[in-house]
Amino acid sequence: MGGRESLFGGEKWGYIDKSSSWVIKPMFDMAFSFRDGRAKVKINGQERIIDKTGMFLN
């Protein structure tokens, strides 16, 4: 998991750290757990892969 948990923030999903602070603000239609520093997300109908900073890898 790498210290990031997905959390529904009203209308979108984002990621929080262990202190419950947003580290990747809610912007995703769906957000999956991190594994090996990467997570699958859905945004605008597309599945994408992000790193721990929220940068898209594909």
Order of alpha helices (4+ residues) and beta strands (2+ residues): beta-beta-beta-beta-beta-beta
